Each structure stands twice: as structure tokens, then as C-alpha cells.
Amino acid sequence: MAHTATLTHGGFNLSTRIANFIERVKENRARATEYNRTYTELQRLTNRELDDIGIRRCDIADIAREHAYCG
């Protein structure tokens, strides 16, 4: 007796799944780029400049992550 298995993913065909994957990759790259840009800009500030805007140097990574991935 022969069995066939069909796997469907919510009715999406392969080309749609590939397109969605590519879109997610692009979004993730854009977020990573934004994180790096924000992190670098804040790192370039002096301690005095950071103090003026109320940021501690140890918080820069968290601020960049929040900006790029949550905000």
C-alpha cells in the first residue's frame, strides 16, 4: 500500500514562502543596520554629551536595541 504525504503551510505555495522568507531577511538586515547606526552614533559621544542627554555609556547597547527592534 502506497502512502503519499502532502505538507501544506497554511495554503502557501513554495514561491510565497520564499518571498516571505526574503522579506523577513530584509527586515532583519534593516533592523540590524539601524541598531549598528544608533549604537555607533551614541558611542561617538563624549561622556559629558551623554550625561547632558541623560544616558549612561553602559546603557547604549540597550537603547540601540530598543530603538531598532522595539520602537
C-alpha positions as CSV (number, residue, x, y, z in Angstrom):
1,M,0.0,0.0,0.0
2,A,1.5,3.3,-1.0
3,H,1.1,6.5,1.0
4,T,1.7,10.0,-0.1
5,A,2.3,12.8,2.3
6,T,1.4,16.3,1.4
7,L,2.7,19.2,3.5
8,T,1.0,22.5,3.3
9,H,1.8,25.6,5.2
10,G,-1.5,27.4,5.6
11,G,-2.2,27.1,1.9
12,F,1.0,29.0,1.0
13,N,2.9,27.7,-2.0
14,L,6.6,27.5,-2.2
15,S,7.1,30.8,-4.1
16,T,5.1,32.6,-1.5
17,R,7.0,31.0,1.4
18,I,10.3,32.0,-0.3
19,A,9.1,35.6,-0.9
20,N,8.1,35.8,2.8
21,F,11.5,34.5,3.9
22,I,13.3,37.0,1.7
23,E,11.2,39.8,3.2
24,R,12.0,38.7,6.7
25,V,15.7,38.7,5.9
26,K,15.5,42.2,4.5
27,E,13.6,43.4,7.6
28,N,16.1,41.8,9.9
29,R,19.0,43.4,8.0
30,A,17.4,46.8,8.1
31,R,16.9,46.4,11.9
32,A,20.5,45.3,12.4
33,T,21.7,48.3,10.3
34,E,19.6,50.6,12.4
35,Y,20.9,49.1,15.6
36,N,24.5,49.5,14.4
37,R,24.0,53.1,13.3
38,T,22.4,54.1,16.6
39,Y,25.0,52.2,18.7
40,T,27.8,53.8,16.8
41,E,26.4,57.3,17.0
42,L,25.9,57.1,20.7
43,Q,29.4,55.5,21.3
44,R,30.9,58.5,19.5
45,L,29.5,61.0,22.0
46,T,31.7,62.1,24.9
47,N,30.8,61.2,28.4
48,R,29.8,64.8,29.0
49,E,27.5,64.8,26.0
50,L,25.9,61.5,27.2
51,D,25.5,63.0,30.6
52,D,23.8,66.1,29.1
53,I,21.1,63.9,27.5
54,G,20.8,61.5,30.5
55,I,22.4,58.4,29.0
56,R,25.0,56.2,30.7
57,R,27.6,54.7,28.5
58,C,26.7,51.2,29.8
59,D,23.1,51.7,28.6
60,I,24.0,52.4,24.9
61,A,23.5,48.8,23.7
62,D,20.1,48.6,25.4
63,I,19.0,51.9,24.0
64,A,20.1,50.9,20.5
65,R,18.3,47.6,20.8
66,E,15.1,49.2,22.0
67,H,15.3,51.7,19.1
68,A,15.9,49.2,16.4
69,Y,13.8,46.2,17.5
70,C,11.0,47.6,19.7
71,G,10.4,51.1,18.7
